[in-house]
């Protein structure tokens, strides 16, 4: 999956430049039922290989039940990229997306 340049942000981790994007539109289940979390995609800026998908533990701002918004900051993205490296993510190798989820501020394989 290629992340579009429009709307994506850049971040440098371990001297590698990544592009990341949060799904802006809430899913049907988020907007109608108030369930679901923020989804984030990360890939290398140049010559992207395997994308990193992060299913966070944070509610989407458009979620019907969201009272307190807990924003995703660049420091969170950097931390999660580091954790993904620890789980075996190789962003320069092509292949299926590397799917992860955040549980108690720790990343786990999906």
ABEGO torsion letter per residue (X at the ends): XBBBABGBBBBBBGGBBBBBBBBABBBAAAAAAGBEBBBBBBBBABGBBBBBBBBBABBBAABAABABBBBBBAAAAAAAAAAAAAAGBBAABBEBBBBBBBBGGBBBBX
